[in-house]
Amino acid sequence: MAAAMAPNGRDVADEWNVDILPPTAPEWEKGLCVFRCVAAAVSEDGQKTGSQFALPE
């Protein structure tokens, strides 16, 4: 995820909560084998919203 962070993404928070979301059992049975990575910026005033990641150029 660090490689996909937007240029100002590191300025948003010093700490990130990261979760990995696997496909559900029915999705897996249908052939959807995608795992999603989700990150939330932790800051003094709570978690920030909005994307801090971008596709590599």
N, C-alpha and C positions, 0 to 999 in steps of 0.2 A: 504494500500500500504506500510505503514511503516514496517509491519511485513514481507513483501516479499523483502525488500531492501537487496541487497548484502552487505557483511561486509564493503566494502569500499565505498558504495553508499552515506553515510552521509558526506564523505569527498569531494565529487564532488561539492556540492553547499549548501549554507545556506538556500536557498529558492527554492521552486518547484512550477511550474505552473501545475495545475491538471485539466484535462477535463474528462468528462464522455461522451462517444459516444454511444447513443442508437441505436438500429437497425432502419433501414429505414422502412417506412410503408409497402413496398412490402416484405421485409424480415420478418417483424412481421406477415403478413398475411400467409406466408409460414411456420410459426411456429418457426422461428429463433428469440428467445427472449433473446439474449445475449447482455449485456451491457459491454462495454470495458472502462477501466480506462487508461488514457494516462497521463504521467507526463514528464515535461521538466525541466531540471535543469537550473536555472538562475544564471549566474556568471558575473563577471566584463567584461569578453571578449565575452559575448554572451551565447547562449544556447549550452550545451554540447550534443554530440550525443553518442550513444551506450547504451547498457542495463546496468542499475544499479540495476536490480531486478532479483531475481532467485526464482525458485520453492522451497518451504520449504522442508527441509530434513526429 
